[in-house]
Amino acid sequence: MIDLQRTRLLGHRGARLEALENTRFGFEYAHRLQPRGLAGIEFDVQLTADGQLVVFHDETLQRLCGIQSRVDQLTWLEVQRHLQSGHPIMTLGQLTELLCAPTLLAPRFDNRFSHIELEIKTHSRTNHRKLIDALAYHFGSTSLASLPITLTCFDTELLLQLQRHPLLSHVPRGLLIRQPRALATAPNTALQLGCVQLGIHYPLLTAEVIRLCHRYGLPISAWTVNDFAVMRQLIAWQVDVIITDIPAQVL
């Protein structure tokens, strides 16, 4: 068990090493850890060929479904024919309904997650306009906006377009950093893009990096941390969020 102090713990893709990632089963498992201190979850979405947002991490279905097809090559109808170890792939709408369901995951308002990070996956083929239209639909026409969501992404062009969008500019956003060369300018870049936090690959973090980001008013999410000694060090450095594959073991 880790003394989290003021640091919030999120389950990576639900609870990736304890329950199958980005599935209904995994998110329900993570929610059962909420009374023990799990602050929330992180998950991924990406766009299908027909403009649907699915909760899935990889560009292809190979690792989880044994199919070489890319997600962006398939329609939602084609995607849902494939299972992840017996578990169906979810749409963002289905996950929203699950997280907002008053009788399932959140029977009381105070039993809901307090922080959720939604990572938007993009690649060289991504149609940014179609992606933004899909996000705008969910935030404008479903219950997604009622959740404590922060949109995160590595793609600075997408973040710039989100900043300019009349609806999505009001949704909290975070810049993701995994390359050392991007770290020095990350606070300035994040602020220029209207981001309210930074998500940084944990090996890049030092006490000074965290102090610098805090000086700019930017909380830090550290990903993906599964080593207890590293967690304790990050907590001592006053990191704001730790994302882990093993939340039950931490709690």
Backbone hydrogen bonds, N-H to C=O, Kabsch-Sander energy under -0.5 kcal/mol:
donor,donor_aa,acceptor,acceptor_aa,energy
2,I,250,V,-2.3
4,L,2,I,-1.0
7,T,4,L,-3.0
8,R,240,D,-2.7
10,L,242,I,-2.8
11,G,40,G,-2.2
12,H,10,L,-0.5
12,H,244,T,-3.5
13,R,42,E,-1.0
14,G,11,G,-1.4
14,G,42,E,-0.8
15,A,13,R,-1.0
16,R,12,H,-2.1
17,L,245,D,-1.5
18,E,15,A,-2.4
19,A,15,A,-2.5
22,N,13,R,-2.5
23,T,20,L,-0.8
27,F,23,T,-2.4
28,E,24,R,-2.5
29,Y,25,F,-2.3
30,A,26,G,-2.3
31,H,27,F,-2.3
32,R,28,E,-1.5
33,L,30,A,-1.6
34,Q,31,H,-1.7
36,R,33,L,-0.9
37,G,33,L,-0.5
37,G,34,Q,-1.5
38,L,33,L,-1.7
39,A,9,L,-1.7
39,A,37,G,-0.5
40,G,9,L,-1.3
41,I,115,H,-0.7
42,E,11,G,-2.6
43,F,117,E,-2.2
45,V,119,E,-2.3
46,Q,54,V,-2.0
48,T,52,Q,-2.5
49,A,71,V,-0.6
49,A,74,L,-3.2
51,G,48,T,-1.7
54,V,46,Q,-2.8
54,V,52,Q,-0.6
55,V,90,M,-2.9
56,F,54,V,-1.2
61,L,69,S,-2.1
65,C,61,L,-2.6
66,G,61,L,-0.8
66,G,62,Q,-1.5
67,I,61,L,-1.2
71,V,59,E,-3.2
73,Q,70,R,-1.1
74,L,70,R,-0.5
74,L,71,V,-1.4
79,V,75,T,-2.6
80,Q,76,W,-2.5
81,R,78,E,-0.9
82,H,79,V,-2.0
84,Q,87,H,-3.6
85,S,64,L,-0.7
85,S,83,L,-0.8
87,H,84,Q,-2.0
89,I,82,H,-0.7
90,M,55,V,-0.5
92,L,53,L,-2.5
95,L,91,T,-2.0
96,T,92,L,-2.5
97,E,93,G,-2.2
98,L,94,Q,-1.9
99,L,95,L,-2.8
100,C,96,T,-1.9
101,A,97,E,-1.0
101,A,98,L,-0.5
104,L,101,A,-0.7
105,L,98,L,-0.6
106,A,101,A,-1.8
111,N,108,R,-1.9
112,R,109,F,-1.3
114,S,39,A,-2.4
115,H,39,A,-1.4
116,I,148,P,-2.3
117,E,41,I,-2.3
118,L,116,I,-0.6
118,L,150,T,-2.5
119,E,43,F,-3.3
119,E,117,E,-0.7
120,I,118,L,-0.5
120,I,152,T,-2.9
121,K,45,V,-2.7
121,K,119,E,-0.7
126,T,123,H,-1.7
128,H,126,T,-1.0
131,L,127,N,-2.4
132,I,128,H,-2.8
133,D,129,R,-2.4
134,A,130,K,-2.1
135,L,131,L,-2.3
136,A,132,I,-2.9
137,Y,133,D,-2.1
138,H,134,A,-1.9
139,F,135,L,-2.5
140,G,136,A,-1.9
141,S,137,Y,-2.5
142,T,138,H,-1.3
144,L,138,H,-0.6
145,A,142,T,-0.5
146,S,143,S,-1.8
147,L,144,L,-1.8
149,I,147,L,-2.3
150,T,116,I,-2.2
151,L,172,P,-2.8
152,T,118,L,-2.6
153,C,174,G,-1.7
156,T,154,F,-0.8
159,L,155,D,-2.1
160,L,156,T,-2.2
161,Q,157,E,-2.0
162,L,158,L,-2.6
163,Q,159,L,-2.1
164,R,160,L,-1.2
165,H,161,Q,-0.6
165,H,162,L,-0.9
169,S,165,H,-1.8
170,H,167,L,-1.4
171,V,168,L,-1.6
174,G,151,L,-2.9
175,L,197,Q,-1.7
176,L,153,C,-2.3
177,I,199,G,-3.2
182,A,179,Q,-1.4
183,L,179,Q,-0.6
183,L,180,P,-1.2
184,A,180,P,-0.7
186,A,182,A,-0.5
186,A,183,L,-0.9
189,T,185,T,-2.8
190,A,186,A,-3.0
191,L,187,P,-2.3
192,Q,188,N,-2.4
193,L,189,T,-1.6
194,G,191,L,-1.4
195,C,190,A,-3.0
196,V,173,R,-3.1
197,Q,173,R,-0.9
198,L,219,P,-2.4
199,G,175,L,-2.9
200,I,198,L,-0.6
200,I,221,S,-2.7
201,H,177,I,-2.4
202,Y,223,W,-3.0
204,L,201,H,-2.3
205,L,202,Y,-1.8
210,I,206,T,-2.2
211,R,207,A,-2.3
212,L,208,E,-2.6
213,C,209,V,-2.3
214,H,210,I,-2.4
215,R,211,R,-2.1
216,Y,212,L,-1.2
217,G,214,H,-1.6
218,L,213,C,-2.7
221,S,198,L,-2.8
222,A,220,I,-0.5
222,A,241,V,-2.9
223,W,200,I,-1.6
223,W,221,S,-0.5
225,V,243,I,-2.8
226,N,224,T,-0.6
228,F,226,N,-0.5
231,M,227,D,-2.2
232,R,228,F,-2.5
233,Q,229,A,-2.0
234,L,230,V,-2.6
235,I,231,M,-2.6
236,A,232,R,-2.2
237,W,233,Q,-1.7
238,Q,235,I,-1.5
239,V,234,L,-2.3
240,D,220,I,-0.9
241,V,220,I,-2.1
242,I,8,R,-2.8
243,I,222,A,-2.8
244,T,10,L,-2.5
250,V,246,I,-1.6
251,L,247,P,-2.4
